Amino acid sequence: MNYILSLKEVFGNGEEETAHIDAGRMGNAARFANHSCSPNAKLYPVRVENDIARIALFALRFIEPGEEITYDYGSAESTLSDRKCHCGSRNCRLFMPSDD
Ligand SMILES: C[S@@+](CC[C@H](N)C(=O)[O-])C[C@H]1O[C@@H](n2cnc3c(N)ncnc32)[C@H](O)[C@@H]1O
């Protein structure tokens, strides 16, 4: 299982920074969130009194109690990988996103 999250940020001055966060050994419940092509949450970097970003999931709509929280692993720059997506949503792209 892959728990590495790559976060690419583009700042106002045009500078780009990519951080790779490995939640393989520790992390909170968010590390178990699966990808969906029709997600109910979105991931944002959040900085609070610190230059190091924390990753936060924000709901995109009301999430029912017991409903799985999902987010789109891809970005605007993503292509599709050869790994099948099992999100089961009606508009599933059939393959997992890739930023390689
Ligand atoms: C951060 S883990 C998510 C939690 C993981 N499903 C688990 O049981 O621990 C990311 C991995 O989960 C799997 N995964 C997540 N969403 C998926 C999806 N929609 N279709 C297929 N595999 C998925 C992939 O193997 C991916 O590399």
PDBQT file of the ligand as one rigid body, heavy atoms in Angstrom, charges set to zero:
ROOT
HETATM    1  C1  LIG A 201      -3.330   6.322   1.238  1.00  0.00    +0.000 C 
HETATM    2  S1  LIG A 201      -3.759   4.677   0.820  1.00  0.00    +0.000 S 
HETATM    3  C2  LIG A 201      -5.497   4.652   1.106  1.00  0.00    +0.000 C 
HETATM    4  C3  LIG A 201      -5.901   3.648   2.146  1.00  0.00    +0.000 C 
HETATM    5  C4  LIG A 201      -5.804   2.216   1.682  1.00  0.00    +0.000 C 
HETATM    6  N1  LIG A 201      -6.938   1.864   0.811  1.00  0.00    +0.000 N 
HETATM    7  C5  LIG A 201      -5.740   1.242   2.857  1.00  0.00    +0.000 C 
HETATM    8  O1  LIG A 201      -6.511   0.255   2.886  1.00  0.00    +0.000 OA
HETATM    9  O2  LIG A 201      -4.913   1.428   3.749  1.00  0.00    +0.000 OA
HETATM   10  C6  LIG A 201      -3.591   4.808  -0.927  1.00  0.00    +0.000 C 
HETATM   11  C7  LIG A 201      -3.683   3.514  -1.649  1.00  0.00    +0.000 C 
HETATM   12  O3  LIG A 201      -5.013   2.975  -1.550  1.00  0.00    +0.000 OA
HETATM   13  C8  LIG A 201      -5.392   2.402  -2.789  1.00  0.00    +0.000 C 
HETATM   14  N2  LIG A 201      -6.538   3.143  -3.331  1.00  0.00    +0.000 N 
HETATM   15  C9  LIG A 201      -7.065   4.297  -2.836  1.00  0.00    +0.000 A 
HETATM   16  N3  LIG A 201      -8.125   4.688  -3.543  1.00  0.00    +0.000 NA
HETATM   17  C10 LIG A 201      -8.284   3.775  -4.532  1.00  0.00    +0.000 A 
HETATM   18  C11 LIG A 201      -9.210   3.629  -5.610  1.00  0.00    +0.000 A 
HETATM   19  N4  LIG A 201     -10.195   4.511  -5.832  1.00  0.00    +0.000 N 
HETATM   20  N5  LIG A 201      -9.066   2.573  -6.440  1.00  0.00    +0.000 NA
HETATM   21  C12 LIG A 201      -8.075   1.679  -6.242  1.00  0.00    +0.000 A 
HETATM   22  N6  LIG A 201      -7.170   1.745  -5.250  1.00  0.00    +0.000 NA
HETATM   23  C13 LIG A 201      -7.268   2.785  -4.398  1.00  0.00    +0.000 A 
HETATM   24  C14 LIG A 201      -4.196   2.469  -3.706  1.00  0.00    +0.000 C 
HETATM   25  O4  LIG A 201      -3.451   1.285  -3.560  1.00  0.00    +0.000 OA
HETATM   26  C15 LIG A 201      -3.420   3.643  -3.138  1.00  0.00    +0.000 C 
HETATM   27  O5  LIG A 201      -2.049   3.586  -3.426  1.00  0.00    +0.000 OA
ENDROOT
TORSDOF 0
